[in-house]
Amino acid sequence: MKILLNILVSSFAVFVTARLLPGVTVDSFGTAIVVAVVLALVSAFLAPALLLLTLPLNIMTLGLLTFVIIGGLVMFTAHMVPGFQVASFWWALVFALVLSVINAFFHGVNFP
């Protein structure tokens, strides 16, 4: 039950973030649910592998490559999910940053 609640909260965060940013569009709340699930799976399985593979370069750039990887994962998710469009890499990066702040706020609220 807690997983379902986390998915719904993350979906709401995706929906709100897409409404705040003009370069990101989500067609419906159902699409936001799919985006939240796909983004969670991509972040759980693909991000650690990419960060490990690029570790030396990431160290040389003082961690700035991590932002590029996160933006790329959002763009990858946009290509995988129909109804979720991101105008450019920069909008994907801003989307990821705003989404993390909104998600932290929503998940910080205690649910009964």
Buried (B, 14 or more C-beta within 10 A) or exposed (E): EEEEEBBBBBBBBBBBBBEEBEBBBBEEEEBBBBBBBBBBEBBEEBBEEBBEEBEEEBEEEEEEBBEBBBBBBBBBBBEBBEBBBBBEEEBBBBBBBBBEEBBEEBBEEEEE
